[in-house]
Protein backbone atom coordinates (compact mmCIF):
# COMPACT_ATOMS: atom_id res chain seq x y z
CA UNK A 1 0.00 0.00 0.00
CA UNK A 2 1.53 3.27 -1.13
CA UNK A 3 0.92 6.74 0.17
CA UNK A 4 -1.79 8.78 -1.50
CA UNK A 5 -0.73 11.99 -3.17
CA UNK A 6 -4.01 13.75 -2.44
CA UNK A 7 -6.28 13.87 0.63
CA UNK A 8 -9.81 12.59 0.24
CA UNK A 9 -11.79 15.79 -0.14
CA UNK A 10 -15.05 14.13 0.86
CA UNK A 11 -13.54 12.84 4.11
CA UNK A 12 -14.91 14.43 7.28
CA UNK A 13 -11.34 14.50 8.64
CA UNK A 14 -10.09 16.48 5.64
CA UNK A 15 -12.99 18.92 5.90
CA UNK A 16 -12.35 19.32 9.63
CA UNK A 17 -8.67 20.01 8.95
CA UNK A 18 -9.60 22.64 6.37
CA UNK A 19 -11.94 24.26 8.90
CA UNK A 20 -9.13 24.29 11.48
CA UNK A 21 -6.82 25.97 8.98
CA UNK A 22 -9.48 28.60 8.29
CA UNK A 23 -9.86 29.18 12.04
CA UNK A 24 -6.07 29.53 12.32
CA UNK A 25 -6.07 32.13 9.56
CA UNK A 26 -8.80 34.23 11.16
CA UNK A 27 -7.19 33.82 14.58
CA UNK A 28 -3.87 35.00 13.17
CA UNK A 29 -5.50 38.09 11.68
CA UNK A 30 -7.18 39.03 14.94
CA UNK A 31 -3.91 38.33 16.76
CA UNK A 32 -2.39 41.18 14.74
CA UNK A 33 -5.02 43.51 16.18
CA UNK A 34 -4.31 42.16 19.66
CA UNK A 35 -0.57 42.67 19.28
CA UNK A 36 -1.09 46.29 18.24
CA UNK A 37 -3.30 46.89 21.28
CA UNK A 38 -0.72 45.29 23.54
CA UNK A 39 2.05 47.40 22.00
CA UNK A 40 0.10 50.60 22.73
CA UNK A 41 -0.83 49.52 26.26
CA UNK A 42 1.09 51.78 28.63
CA UNK A 43 -0.02 50.80 32.12
CA UNK A 44 1.90 48.03 33.89
CA UNK A 45 -0.88 45.55 34.71
CA UNK A 46 -2.93 44.45 31.73
CA UNK A 47 -6.68 44.68 32.01
CA UNK A 48 -8.81 41.58 32.34
CA UNK A 49 -10.22 42.03 28.84
CA UNK A 50 -6.77 42.00 27.21
CA UNK A 51 -5.66 39.03 29.31
CA UNK A 52 -8.74 37.00 28.35
CA UNK A 53 -8.33 37.99 24.70
CA UNK A 54 -4.66 36.94 24.71
CA UNK A 55 -5.39 33.66 26.49
CA UNK A 56 -8.25 32.89 24.10
CA UNK A 57 -6.04 33.63 21.11
CA UNK A 58 -3.40 31.24 22.41
CA UNK A 59 -5.91 28.49 23.17
CA UNK A 60 -7.56 28.72 19.76
CA UNK A 61 -4.14 28.65 18.11
CA UNK A 62 -2.92 25.62 20.05
CA UNK A 63 -6.17 23.67 19.58
CA UNK A 64 -6.23 24.41 15.84
CA UNK A 65 -2.56 23.58 15.21
CA UNK A 66 -2.58 20.35 17.18
CA UNK A 67 -5.92 19.33 15.71
CA UNK A 68 -4.69 19.90 12.15
CA UNK A 69 -1.45 18.01 12.86
CA UNK A 70 -3.32 15.08 14.43
CA UNK A 71 -5.74 14.88 11.50
CA UNK A 72 -2.80 15.02 9.08
CA UNK A 73 -1.23 12.01 10.77
CA UNK A 74 -4.54 10.14 10.76
CA UNK A 75 -5.05 10.83 7.04
CA UNK A 76 -1.49 9.71 6.25
CA UNK A 77 -2.03 6.43 8.08
CA UNK A 78 -5.26 5.48 6.32
N, CA, C and O atoms as a DFTB+ gen file, in Angstrom:
312 C
 N C O
     1  1       0.836      -1.188       0.000
     2  2       0.000       0.000       0.000
     3  2       0.878       1.248       0.000
     4  3       1.654       1.470       0.930
     5  1       0.754       2.047      -1.029
     6  2       1.532       3.271      -1.131
     7  2       0.802       4.450      -0.511
     8  3      -0.383       4.370      -0.184
     9  1       1.519       5.523      -0.359
    10  2       0.917       6.744       0.166
    11  2       0.133       7.440      -0.926
    12  3       0.544       7.466      -2.086
    13  1      -0.996       8.002      -0.542
    14  2      -1.793       8.780      -1.498
    15  2      -1.133      10.129      -1.703
    16  3      -0.509      10.670      -0.790
    17  1      -1.271      10.663      -2.892
    18  2      -0.735      11.988      -3.175
    19  2      -1.713      13.091      -2.797
    20  3      -1.309      14.232      -2.573
    21  1      -2.987      12.759      -2.726
    22  2      -4.013      13.750      -2.437
    23  2      -4.861      13.302      -1.252
    24  3      -5.092      12.106      -1.079
    25  1      -5.331      14.251      -0.430
    26  2      -6.276      13.873       0.630
    27  2      -7.655      13.610       0.015
    28  3      -7.980      14.129      -1.052
    29  1      -8.433      12.821       0.685
    30  2      -9.805      12.586       0.237
    31  2     -10.647      13.800       0.602
    32  3     -10.909      14.051       1.779
    33  1     -11.065      14.545      -0.398
    34  2     -11.789      15.793      -0.135
    35  2     -13.147      15.567       0.505
    36  3     -13.653      16.445       1.205
    37  1     -13.742      14.412       0.278
    38  2     -15.050      14.129       0.857
    39  2     -14.948      13.647       2.305
    40  3     -15.960      13.549       2.998
    41  1     -13.748      13.351       2.757
    42  2     -13.544      12.844       4.109
    43  2     -13.880      13.915       5.147
    44  3     -13.519      15.082       4.993
    45  1     -14.572      13.503       6.196
    46  2     -14.908      14.433       7.279
    47  2     -13.636      14.925       7.963
    48  3     -13.586      16.064       8.426
    49  1     -12.606      14.079       8.032
    50  2     -11.344      14.504       8.645
    51  2     -10.682      15.604       7.817
    52  3     -10.169      16.574       8.376
    53  1     -10.689      15.463       6.502
    54  2     -10.092      16.482       5.642
    55  2     -10.854      17.788       5.755
    56  3     -10.250      18.859       5.826
    57  1     -12.176      17.708       5.773
    58  2     -12.995      18.919       5.900
    59  2     -12.773      19.580       7.264
    60  3     -12.748      20.806       7.366
    61  1     -12.615      18.773       8.296
    62  2     -12.349      19.318       9.628
    63  2     -10.996      20.009       9.650
    64  3     -10.851      21.080      10.241
    65  1     -10.002      19.398       9.006
    66  2      -8.669      20.007       8.953
    67  2      -8.722      21.337       8.202
    68  3      -8.093      22.308       8.624
    69  1      -9.456      21.392       7.109
    70  2      -9.596      22.644       6.367
    71  2     -10.282      23.712       7.221
    72  3      -9.913      24.885       7.164
    73  1     -11.273      23.311       8.007
    74  2     -11.942      24.256       8.905
    75  2     -10.960      24.764       9.962
    76  3     -10.963      25.950      10.293
    77  1     -10.127      23.878      10.488
    78  2      -9.133      24.292      11.482
    79  2      -8.125      25.269      10.883
    80  3      -7.700      26.210      11.552
    81  1      -7.744      25.053       9.635
    82  2      -6.815      25.967       8.976
    83  2      -7.480      27.334       8.764
    84  3      -6.829      28.368       8.915
    85  1      -8.750      27.343       8.423
    86  2      -9.483      28.605       8.289
    87  2      -9.552      29.327       9.637
    88  3      -9.354      30.540       9.703
    89  1      -9.830      28.591      10.698
    90  2      -9.863      29.179      12.044
    91  2      -8.492      29.753      12.397
    92  3      -8.403      30.841      12.965
    93  1      -7.432      29.033      12.065
    94  2      -6.073      29.528      12.317
    95  2      -5.806      30.833      11.580
    96  3      -5.182      31.742      12.128
    97  1      -6.271      30.925      10.353
    98  2      -6.066      32.133       9.560
    99  2      -6.770      33.323      10.190
   100  3      -6.174      34.387      10.356
   101  1      -8.034      33.145      10.541
   102  2      -8.803      34.230      11.163
   103  2      -8.210      34.583      12.519
   104  3      -8.128      35.758      12.876
   105  1      -7.797      33.572      13.277
   106  2      -7.191      33.816      14.580
   107  2      -5.888      34.598      14.432
   108  3      -5.599      35.483      15.238
   109  1      -5.106      34.278      13.412
   110  2      -3.868      35.005      13.174
   111  2      -4.122      36.464      12.820
   112  3      -3.386      37.350      13.253
   113  1      -5.162      36.710      12.033
   114  2      -5.499      38.092      11.676
   115  2      -5.928      38.895      12.894
   116  3      -5.512      40.041      13.062
   117  1      -6.760      38.298      13.747
   118  2      -7.184      39.033      14.938
   119  2      -6.054      39.149      15.947
   120  3      -6.052      40.062      16.772
   121  1      -5.083      38.225      15.890
   122  2      -3.905      38.328      16.763
   123  2      -3.067      39.553      16.407
   124  3      -2.416      40.133      17.276
   125  1      -3.080      39.950      15.137
   126  2      -2.386      41.182      14.743
   127  2      -3.005      42.396      15.430
   128  3      -2.295      43.288      15.894
   129  1      -4.326      42.421      15.488
   130  2      -5.022      43.511      16.180
   131  2      -4.656      43.494      17.661
   132  3      -4.370      44.533      18.256
   133  1      -4.670      42.302      18.242
   134  2      -4.313      42.159      19.658
   135  2      -2.888      42.641      19.914
   136  3      -2.644      43.347      20.892
   137  1      -1.951      42.273      19.054
   138  2      -0.566      42.675      19.277
   139  2      -0.393      44.186      19.191
   140  3       0.417      44.761      19.918
   141  1      -1.141      44.826      18.316
   142  2      -1.086      46.291      18.242
   143  2      -1.649      46.923      19.511
   144  3      -1.106      47.907      20.013
   145  1      -2.733      46.360      20.026
   146  2      -3.296      46.888      21.276
   147  2      -2.324      46.691      22.431
   148  3      -2.166      47.573      23.275
   149  1      -1.683      45.545      22.464
   150  2      -0.718      45.288      23.536
   151  2       0.490      46.208      23.423
   152  3       1.043      46.635      24.436
   153  1       0.902      46.514      22.203
   154  2       2.046      47.404      21.997
   155  2       1.734      48.826      22.449
   156  3       2.628      49.541      22.902
   157  1       0.490      49.240      22.333
   158  2       0.103      50.596      22.726
   159  2      -0.371      50.682      24.177
   160  3      -0.713      51.760      24.662
   161  1      -0.388      49.545      24.861
   162  2      -0.826      49.518      26.257
   163  2       0.305      50.057      27.131
   164  3       1.411      49.515      27.130
   165  1       0.025      51.117      27.870
   166  2       1.091      51.776      28.634
   167  2       1.109      51.430      30.114
   168  3       2.171      51.474      30.736
   169  1      -0.018      51.092      30.687
   170  2      -0.017      50.803      32.121
   171  2       0.574      49.420      32.383
   172  3       0.486      48.525      31.542
   173  1       1.175      49.260      33.556
   174  2       1.898      48.028      33.887
   175  2       0.996      46.794      33.923
   176  3       1.269      45.842      33.192
   177  1      -0.060      46.760      34.733
   178  2      -0.883      45.550      34.705
   179  2      -1.869      45.612      33.528
   180  3      -2.510      46.635      33.286
   181  1      -1.967      44.514      32.823
   182  2      -2.928      44.447      31.726
   183  2      -4.331      44.292      32.291
   184  3      -4.524      43.690      33.348
   185  1      -5.294      44.833      31.586
   186  2      -6.677      44.681      32.006
   187  2      -7.172      43.264      31.772
   188  3      -6.590      42.506      30.997
   189  1      -8.245      42.923      32.449
   190  2      -8.807      41.579      32.341
   191  2      -9.226      41.261      30.908
   192  3      -9.068      40.131      30.447
   193  1      -9.756      42.252      30.214
   194  2     -10.219      42.032      28.838
   195  2      -9.055      41.627      27.925
   196  3      -9.178      40.688      27.139
   197  1      -7.926      42.338      28.032
   198  2      -6.770      41.997      27.207
   199  2      -6.189      40.637      27.585
   200  3      -5.756      39.882      26.713
   201  1      -6.178      40.324      28.872
   202  2      -5.663      39.026      29.309
   203  2      -6.522      37.877      28.781
   204  3      -5.997      36.866      28.314
   205  1      -7.836      38.037      28.859
   206  2      -8.743      36.999      28.354
   207  2      -8.600      36.869      26.845
   208  3      -8.574      35.758      26.315
   209  1      -8.506      38.002      26.148
   210  2      -8.330      37.992      24.702
   211  2      -7.036      37.264      24.318
   212  3      -7.037      36.430      23.413
   213  1      -5.945      37.579      24.999
   214  2      -4.664      36.937      24.707
   215  2      -4.703      35.438      25.012
   216  3      -4.200      34.630      24.232
   217  1      -5.290      35.078      26.130
   218  2      -5.389      33.659      26.489
   219  2      -6.266      32.912      25.484
   220  3      -5.935      31.799      25.076
   221  1      -7.368      33.514      25.092
   222  2      -8.247      32.892      24.098
   223  2      -7.552      32.712      22.762
   224  3      -7.706      31.683      22.105
   225  1      -6.791      33.712      22.368
   226  2      -6.042      33.630      21.111
   227  2      -5.052      32.467      21.156
   228  3      -4.938      31.706      20.195
   229  1      -4.351      32.336      22.256
   230  2      -3.397      31.238      22.409
   231  2      -4.069      29.875      22.418
   232  3      -3.576      28.933      21.797
   233  1      -5.184      29.768      23.114
   234  2      -5.908      28.492      23.173
   235  2      -6.441      28.082      21.807
   236  3      -6.312      26.925      21.407
   237  1      -7.036      29.025      21.097
   238  2      -7.556      28.725      19.758
   239  2      -6.413      28.300      18.841
   240  3      -6.553      27.357      18.061
   241  1      -5.292      28.991      18.937
   242  2      -4.142      28.652      18.109
   243  2      -3.634      27.244      18.410
   244  3      -3.432      26.449      17.492
   245  1      -3.429      26.934      19.675
   246  2      -2.924      25.615      20.049
   247  2      -3.883      24.506      19.642
   248  3      -3.462      23.499      19.071
   249  1      -5.169      24.683      19.932
   250  2      -6.167      23.674      19.576
   251  2      -6.187      23.445      18.068
   252  3      -6.236      22.303      17.610
   253  1      -6.149      24.526      17.302
   254  2      -6.229      24.405      15.844
   255  2      -4.982      23.753      15.259
   256  3      -5.086      22.878      14.399
   257  1      -3.794      24.172      15.721
   258  2      -2.558      23.581      15.208
   259  2      -2.480      22.099      15.535
   260  3      -2.240      21.278      14.651
   261  1      -2.682      21.753      16.801
   262  2      -2.576      20.348      17.183
   263  2      -3.661      19.506      16.536
   264  3      -3.416      18.357      16.168
   265  1      -4.848      20.058      16.394
   266  2      -5.920      19.328      15.713
   267  2      -5.578      19.057      14.259
   268  3      -5.774      17.943      13.773
   269  1      -5.066      20.070      13.557
   270  2      -4.691      19.901      12.150
   271  2      -3.541      18.894      12.005
   272  3      -3.541      18.078      11.084
   273  1      -2.573      18.953      12.908
   274  2      -1.451      18.007      12.859
   275  2      -1.942      16.583      13.097
   276  3      -1.561      15.663      12.373
   277  1      -2.782      16.402      14.104
   278  2      -3.321      15.077      14.426
   279  2      -4.103      14.506      13.248
   280  3      -3.942      13.338      12.892
   281  1      -4.950      15.338      12.646
   282  2      -5.735      14.879      11.498
   283  2      -4.809      14.544      10.325
   284  3      -5.048      13.576       9.602
   285  1      -3.760      15.335      10.136
   286  2      -2.799      15.024       9.079
   287  2      -2.154      13.661       9.261
   288  3      -1.982      12.919       8.294
   289  1      -1.796      13.328      10.494
   290  2      -1.235      12.006      10.766
   291  2      -2.261      10.918      10.539
   292  3      -1.937       9.872       9.977
   293  1      -3.501      11.144      10.966
   294  2      -4.545      10.142      10.760
   295  2      -4.777       9.904       9.269
   296  3      -4.910       8.757       8.841
   297  1      -4.827      10.970       8.482
   298  2      -5.048      10.826       7.041
   299  2      -3.878      10.130       6.364
   300  3      -4.082       9.394       5.399
   301  1      -2.654      10.345       6.846
   302  2      -1.490       9.708       6.248
   303  2      -1.464       8.211       6.543
   304  3      -0.948       7.422       5.752
   305  1      -2.022       7.832       7.681
   306  2      -2.026       6.426       8.078
   307  2      -3.079       5.620       7.355
   308  3      -2.914       4.414       7.174
   309  1      -4.167       6.261       6.933
   310  2      -5.259       5.484       6.322
   311  2      -5.123       5.373       4.834
   312  3      -5.962       4.752       4.182
